[in-house]
């Protein structure tokens, strides 16, 4: 099934072919999980939200009109669930750190020459993650999709349902905020 295009798999899945939907899940589960993890910074929450994303996609598949790609539609579900998760958390518990289980595997491959370099690198990573977490949700969503997921501004705009210029503006503002928060480190 790997050589079958997404559109064909979606059509099959809409007709009840569970194997076709399973193949779509297999294709995108890692990307969806990684995207959600960038928001939550917690493996358990990312697992739950990724599962919820695919469950919602499965239940809503018949309503998917294929005006965008399946990939874009699925990402939109994942990002919306992640944003809703954050809003719910903020209402329930107020502002707090969500940074306990962040994996440093996404950072640059760095072999410290000394314990001081290693310590500085760890502190810098922590400060960068904390600064990203303080971004307004709209800026954070754009930043995560473009920087961590490698999407173009056009792709991110489709997922976030805003204009490409809006994504560009949010990226500009996010970078300015991060520069101000991290200027003592650079």
N, C-alpha and C positions, 0 to 999 in steps of 0.2 A: 504493500500500500504506500510505500515511501515515495514512489514516483507519481502518485495520483495528486493532481493539484488540489489546493484547499477548497476551491469552488465546487469541485466534483464531490469531495468528501462531505461538504456541507449539504449538498443536495441529497446525498445518500442518507446522511444523518437525519435530515428533516423527514425522510420517509421511514424512519425507525431503525436504521442500520446502526446498531450500537458499536460495532467494530469501527465504523467510519468515524464516529465521534471519539472513540478511544484513540484513534490515530491522531486526531486533531489535538487531543489532550497531550499525547506523547510529544508532539511537535513543539508545543508551547509551554508545557508545565514548568520547565526550568526558567524561561524568560519571565513568565508571570510571577513565579515565586521570587526571583531576584528583584523584580520591580517592587513587589509588595514589601519585601524585606528592607529595601531602601527607605520605605516609609516608616515601617514599624520598628526596625532594628531589633526584632525579637523573633527567634525561629518558630516558637509555638504560634504566635499571632500570625506570622507569615504563612505557616502551614494551614491554619484555619481559614484565613482569608483567601488563599489560593484555592482551597477546596470549595469554599463558598463561591468563588468566581466561576469555577467550572460547573458547579451545580446550577448556578443562576443561568449560565450560558446554555446548559442542557435544557433547562425548563423554558427558556425564552427563544430557543433556536427557531421554532416555527414562525416567530415574529420578526426574525432577522431578515431584512429585505435585501441584503447584499448590495447596498448602495456604497458601502465601504468594504474593505477586505475583512475577512474573518479575523485576522490578526489585529486590525485596528479596533474592531468591535469588541473583541475579547479584552484588549488592553484597556479600553474605555470602562468596561465593567470592573476590571481589577483596580484601576485608579479611583473610580467612584467609590468602590467599597473601602478602599484605603482611606480616602478623604473622609468618608462617613465614620469610619472607625476612629479617626483622629478627633473629629468633632464630638463624638460620643464620649471619648476618653476625657476630653477637655471639660465637657459639661459635668461629668461625673466626679472627676478628681482634680480639676483645675490644672494649671500648668505644672508640669513636672518632667523630669528627665525620662526619655524613652531609650536610653543608650546603653543598656546593660550587656547585651549579647552581640554587639556589632562585630562582625567577622573582619579581621584585617586582611583577609585574602584578596580583597579588591584593591588594596593599596599597591604601590609600586613594589617590585621585588627589590629589596634593599638588604644588603648584608652589612651590618654595622661593623665598623672598624674598632670600636671601643664601647665599653659600657655607657659612657657619656652620650655617644651618638645614638645608641639604642634607646636610652632614656629620653633623649630629646625627640627622637622620631615618634616614640609612643605618646609623649605629651602633645606633640604637634598634631598627630592623628586624632587624639581625643578632643583637642580644641577645635579642629576643623569639623568634626562630627557634631560637636555641641553647637557650633556656629550654624551649621546647616539645619540643625533641629530647631533653631530659633527663627528661621525664615518664615514669613507668612505662608500659609498652606498653598496658595496659588503659585507663589514663587518657588516653593519647595517642590511642588509637583512638576513644574517646568524644568527645574534644575535637575531633578532625579532622572527624568526621561531623557533629557539631552546629554547630561554629563555621564551618568552611571549606566544608562541603557544605550547610549550612542545613537539616539534618534536625531533626525534632522528637525529643525523648527517646524517644518511642514507636517511631519509625522506626529510630533507632539501636539500640534494644533488640532489635528483630527481627533486625537484621543481626548484632549481636554475640551474640545468643542468651542474653540475660540480661534481668532485669526492668527496667522503666522506672525504678524506684527506684534500681537499681544504676547506671544511666546518670546519673541525677541526682546521686547520691552521688559518682561519679567526676568529674563536671563540677565539683562543689563543691570536691573535693579538688584537682583540676587547677588551678582558679582560685586557690586558696589557695597552692599551690606556686609558681605563676607570680607571684603578688603578692609573695611573699617573695623570690623570685629577682630581681625587677625593681623592688623598692621604691626603690632608689637613683635610678631614672630617673623616678619619678613623685612 
